[in-house]
Amino acid sequence: MRNEQTESPCVVVTGVSTGIGQSICRELIAADYTVFGSVRKRSDSDDLSAELGNLFFPLVFDVRNKESVLHAAQIVESQLQGQTLRGLINNAGIAAFGPLEFLDDSDFESSISVNLTGVRNVTNAFLPALRGTASERPGKIVNISSLSGILNTPMNGAYCVSKHALESLGEVYRRELLPSGIDVVSIRSGPIQSEIWNKSRVEEDAYEDATYQRMAHKAQRIMASAEKNALPASAIATTVIDILSGRKSRVAYHLSKGSWISLFLSVLPARWADRLIIRSLMS
């Protein structure tokens, strides 16, 4: 249970069992935030509680399960003891690699349900706790998005679709919540040191179509090369803290050593971008 004497600002972070989410937890705790972090397995909850100390409170839920999310929100509200939730970090996400023509339906649907619908479930559940009081300003929502939310690339379709939709979702929330003072910010990351892509690897000869095989082979080579220069997950965590503290105030932040490439391609005339992208995958 939360100590009544604890007055450190409180934040909810989803998907903290590994990678970016866990790094965000560590950095927030180091900055004296109290963190409510979500995992899907009780074993992860126990391990993280033992490791991260008394400023970490585990929440066990799947973002796709609306009932369990609402139950977690009730737990957090009781622990806040009237304090405003300083931030909600929507980090939980998955990726599925492959051409849309052959991508398994369940993989595509899971990408949408976790990366989009899950964010809506969590946001709606925690909005009451984010609304300010007479003595406290409202909290902030930070969506961990991707450069794939502004640029569509072959073999990455399910992820791109879900992150483009997340960008739209965040913008609508930001405008709807503007009168209440709750800001919504997007962090669009490029390659980050994380397990998300290792979980979505496929055999390069998984497709009978020779063009898809070639695309898959080159795409995974590009990904492997990008991972060697990937930013540490702490880069996102530091940006999250800067946003929560008010040191950063833009609506979106692009984090990647090569983010200019994605930004450049996203503003090119579509036919030009088509040719450049296909040339990179078929050369």
Summary of the structure (lengths in Angstrom):
residues: 283
radius of gyration: 19.3
end to end distance: 57.9
largest distance: 63.9
contacts: 926
relative contact order: 0.13
helix: 52%
strand: 14%
